[in-house]
Amino acid sequence: MKYKVQFFLGYMLLLFVLPMIVANFTSNVYQEKIVVAEQYESNLEQSIVEPSNLQENVVQEQGKNNAEKDVVAEQDKSHPEQDDNKPLEQTSNSMDSISIKQTESKLALVLFTHSHETFIPMVESEYGKTPVYHSNSNIMEFENVIKNDFELNSIRTEFLEVDTMAEMEKTNRKFSEAYAVVRPYLFKQIKTSNYDIIIDLHRDSAKRDITTLNHKNVNYGKLYFVVGENNPNYSSNKGLADTLSSKLNEMIPGISRGVIGKKGDHVDGIYNQDLSKNMILIELGGIENTQDEINRTISVLSRAISLVLQEVPLENKVASNTGTN
């Protein structure tokens, strides 16, 4: 009987009390879920921009971006070298202030009347000798440097295809006859194209202390211009030479030794400059200048010529009354 009563009480407990416990537990879990859900919804609402504030936020963001752009622009003004889109400048810092506004490509003709003139360091390095004239290593070796530097400055370059001093040797001509030997080749070439400038390039015979310039710890070979005073184009030729000399010294002070006029006995006095109003004769460096020094000078010269050709329209005419002999 005792066990029957205990079993009955246990059964009643399970029947009435257990459901209440289960219901209470379920209610607590549900309440916790509601709290978590409410917190999630609250956080979500905070992350949503109301339509009335959306435009304001966009304006604020744009203002922030514009402010950042203004700061970057100011930095670019202060440090222009940081702008990757800007063109590269020439190697010489003193030339950075010189700007070239190029509108069209120009055309130059380069010749070497004294084609075997050389520089002692070049020949000494290659052959172990110290001559000032050489049939293989000479001023004509600078053709590629001239062509490349001129091209960088929008000047197309052609070279007169004649080794003048080799032609002189073949015909037993004297050194003083070099201009007469090259003249028919030059006359024929000028008639084929309208050159903006014609350059007869030489090497001076002066020593290193006269022909070398140290500018900002960099050495250059100095140059100067020779104008024949006995030719009818003297004024035009000298005007072009003066302009180029001034431009060169504006870029690298002292790199040009100036313009020299020559006439009278024991000089040519014309230098074939009567064939064109745009013809110049340049003495480039001296016998003791190195190849690197001459290369640097050619770089400066190419830019100076480009500047002058762009700034001052030049007229090229072959004189009709000049012969080829």
C-alpha positions in Angstrom: 0.0 0.0 0.0 2.8 2.4 0.9 4.5 2.0 -2.5 1.2 2.5 -4.3 0.8 5.9 -2.6 4.3 7.0 -3.5 3.8 6.0 -7.1 0.5 7.9 -7.3 2.1 11.1 -5.8 5.0 10.9 -8.3 2.7 10.4 -11.2 0.7 13.5 -10.1 3.9 15.5 -9.8 4.9 14.6 -13.4 1.4 15.3 -14.6 1.0 18.8 -13.2 4.3 20.3 -12.2 6.6 19.2 -15.0 4.6 21.1 -17.7 4.8 24.2 -15.7 8.6 23.9 -15.5 8.9 23.3 -19.2 6.6 26.3 -20.0 8.7 28.6 -17.8 12.0 27.5 -19.4 10.5 28.0 -22.9 9.3 31.5 -21.9 12.8 32.5 -20.7 14.5 31.3 -23.9 11.9 33.1 -26.0 12.5 36.3 -24.0 16.2 36.1 -24.5 15.7 35.6 -28.3 13.5 38.7 -28.3 16.1 40.7 -26.5 18.8 39.6 -28.9 16.5 40.4 -31.9 15.7 43.8 -30.5 19.5 44.6 -30.1 20.2 43.5 -33.7 17.4 45.6 -35.0 18.6 48.6 -33.0 22.1 48.2 -34.4 20.8 47.8 -37.9 18.7 51.0 -37.6 21.8 52.9 -36.5 23.7 51.9 -39.6 20.9 53.0 -42.0 21.1 56.6 -43.3 17.7 58.2 -43.4 16.7 59.8 -46.7 16.7 63.2 -45.1 20.4 62.9 -44.1 21.6 61.0 -47.2 22.3 64.2 -49.3 24.0 65.8 -46.4 26.3 62.8 -46.0 27.1 62.8 -49.7 27.9 66.5 -49.6 30.1 66.0 -46.5 32.0 63.1 -48.3 32.4 65.2 -51.4 33.7 68.1 -49.4 36.2 65.7 -47.7 37.4 64.4 -51.1 37.7 68.0 -52.5 39.7 69.0 -49.4 42.0 66.0 -49.9 42.4 67.0 -53.6 43.2 70.5 -52.7 45.9 69.3 -50.3 47.4 67.1 -53.0 47.3 69.9 -55.5 49.2 72.2 -53.1 51.8 69.4 -52.6 52.2 69.1 -56.4 52.8 72.8 -56.6 55.4 72.6 -53.9 57.0 69.4 -55.2 56.4 69.2 -59.0 58.9 66.4 -59.4 56.3 64.1 -57.7 54.0 64.4 -60.7 54.6 61.3 -62.8 52.7 62.8 -65.8 55.1 65.6 -66.3 57.7 65.3 -69.0 61.3 64.5 -68.1 63.7 67.4 -68.2 67.2 67.5 -69.6 70.0 66.4 -67.3 71.3 69.9 -66.5 69.4 71.5 -63.6 70.3 75.0 -64.8 68.3 74.3 -68.0 65.1 73.4 -66.2 63.8 77.0 -66.4 64.0 76.9 -70.2 60.8 75.7 -71.8 60.2 74.6 -75.3 56.9 75.1 -77.0 57.3 73.0 -80.0 54.8 73.4 -82.8 56.5 71.3 -85.5 59.5 69.3 -86.2 62.5 71.1 -87.7 65.1 69.8 -90.1 68.9 70.1 -89.8 71.8 69.3 -92.0 75.1 68.5 -90.4 78.5 68.3 -92.2 82.1 67.9 -91.2 84.4 69.8 -93.5 87.4 68.8 -91.5 86.1 65.3 -91.1 89.2 63.7 -89.5 89.5 66.2 -86.7 89.7 64.3 -83.4 90.0 64.5 -79.7 93.2 63.2 -78.1 91.5 61.3 -75.2 89.4 59.4 -77.7 92.3 58.2 -79.9 94.6 57.6 -76.9 91.9 55.4 -75.3 91.3 53.4 -78.5 94.7 53.3 -80.2 97.2 54.5 -77.6 98.2 57.4 -79.8 97.8 61.2 -79.4 97.2 62.6 -82.9 94.8 65.5 -83.5 93.6 64.0 -86.8 92.6 60.4 -87.4 90.9 58.6 -90.3 88.8 56.3 -88.1 88.3 57.8 -84.6 87.2 61.4 -85.2 84.5 64.0 -84.9 82.2 62.0 -87.3 81.8 59.4 -84.5 79.4 61.8 -82.8 76.8 61.4 -85.5 74.6 59.1 -83.4 74.8 61.4 -80.4 73.8 64.4 -82.5 71.0 62.5 -84.2 69.5 61.3 -80.9 69.8 64.5 -79.0 68.4 66.6 -81.8 65.6 64.1 -82.2 64.7 64.5 -78.5 64.3 68.2 -79.2 62.1 67.7 -82.3 64.9 68.2 -84.8 65.2 65.7 -87.6 68.9 65.5 -88.7 70.5 64.5 -91.9 74.3 64.2 -92.5 76.2 65.1 -95.6 77.4 61.8 -96.8 81.0 62.6 -97.7 84.3 62.1 -95.8 85.8 65.4 -97.0 89.4 64.7 -95.9 89.4 61.3 -97.4 88.3 62.9 -100.7 91.1 65.4 -100.3 93.7 62.6 -99.9 92.4 60.8 -103.0 92.9 63.9 -105.1 96.0 65.3 -103.4 94.3 68.5 -102.3 95.8 70.8 -99.7 94.2 71.3 -96.2 93.3 74.8 -97.1 91.1 73.5 -100.0 88.7 71.6 -97.7 85.8 74.0 -98.2 86.2 73.9 -102.0 86.2 70.0 -101.9 83.0 69.8 -99.8 81.2 72.6 -101.6 79.7 70.7 -104.6 78.3 68.0 -102.2 76.8 70.6 -100.0 75.4 72.6 -102.8 73.7 69.6 -104.3 72.3 68.5 -100.9 70.9 71.9 -100.0 68.9 71.9 -103.2 67.1 68.7 -102.2 65.5 69.9 -99.0 64.5 73.1 -97.2 66.7 72.9 -94.1 65.9 75.0 -91.1 69.5 75.1 -90.1 72.8 73.9 -91.6 75.7 73.1 -89.2 79.4 72.7 -90.2 80.8 71.1 -87.1 84.6 71.3 -86.3 86.9 70.8 -83.3 89.0 73.7 -82.1 92.8 73.3 -81.7 93.1 75.2 -78.4 94.2 73.6 -75.2 92.0 72.2 -72.4 92.2 75.2 -70.1 90.6 77.4 -72.8 88.1 74.9 -74.2 86.7 73.4 -70.9 84.0 74.7 -68.6 83.2 73.3 -65.2 79.6 74.2 -64.3 78.1 72.8 -61.1 80.9 70.2 -60.9 80.2 69.0 -64.4 82.6 69.5 -67.3 81.6 70.6 -70.7 83.6 71.3 -73.9 83.2 75.0 -74.7 82.2 76.0 -78.3 82.2 79.1 -80.4 80.9 80.2 -83.8 82.8 81.3 -86.9 81.2 83.6 -89.5 82.8 84.4 -92.8 82.7 88.1 -93.3 83.4 87.9 -97.0 80.1 86.2 -97.9 76.9 88.0 -98.9 74.9 86.2 -96.1 77.2 87.6 -93.4 74.5 89.5 -91.6 72.0 86.6 -91.5 74.7 84.1 -90.6 76.0 86.3 -87.8 72.5 87.1 -86.5 71.8 83.4 -86.1 75.2 82.7 -84.5 74.7 85.6 -82.0 71.2 84.3 -81.1 72.4 80.8 -80.5 75.5 81.9 -78.5 73.3 84.0 -76.2 70.8 81.2 -75.7 73.6 78.7 -74.9 75.0 81.1 -72.2 71.6 81.6 -70.8 71.3 77.9 -70.3 74.9 77.1 -69.2 76.8 80.4 -68.5 80.1 80.5 -70.2 79.6 77.4 -72.5 79.8 79.6 -75.6 83.0 81.6 -76.2 81.1 83.8 -78.6 81.0 84.6 -82.3 84.2 85.3 -84.3 84.1 86.9 -87.8 86.9 86.1 -90.2 88.1 87.6 -93.4 91.3 88.7 -95.2 94.5 86.9 -96.0 95.2 83.3 -95.0 91.6 82.6 -94.0 88.7 81.3 -96.1 86.4 84.2 -95.3 83.3 82.5 -96.7 83.2 78.9 -95.3 80.4 78.1 -97.8 78.0 80.2 -95.8 77.1 82.0 -99.0 75.0 78.9 -99.8 72.5 79.5 -97.1 71.3 82.3 -94.7 70.8 79.6 -92.0 74.3 78.2 -92.0 76.6 78.2 -89.0 80.1 77.0 -88.3 80.7 75.7 -84.8 84.1 74.9 -83.2 83.2 72.2 -80.7 85.5 71.7 -77.7 89.3 71.3 -78.2 91.9 68.7 -78.8 92.0 67.7 -75.1 88.3 67.4 -74.3 86.9 64.0 -73.5 84.1 62.2 -75.3 81.7 62.7 -72.3 82.4 66.4 -72.2 81.6 66.7 -75.9 78.4 64.6 -75.5 77.2 67.0 -72.8 77.8 70.0 -74.9 76.0 68.5 -77.9 73.0 67.9 -75.6 72.9 71.6 -74.6 73.5 72.7 -78.2 70.6 70.6 -79.5 68.2 72.2 -77.0 69.5 75.7 -77.7 69.0 75.2 -81.4 65.5 73.9 -80.9 64.6 76.9 -78.7 65.9 79.3 -81.3 64.2 77.6 -84.2 60.9 77.6 -82.4 61.1 81.2 -81.3 62.5 82.8 -84.4 61.2 81.7 -87.8 64.3 81.4 -90.1 64.5 81.6 -93.8 66.6 79.2 -95.8 67.6 80.2 -99.3 70.2 78.8 -101.6 71.9 81.8 -103.3 71.2 81.6 -107.0 74.4 83.4 -108.0 76.8 81.1 -106.2 78.9 78.5 -108.0 80.0 75.1 -106.9 83.7 75.5 -107.4 
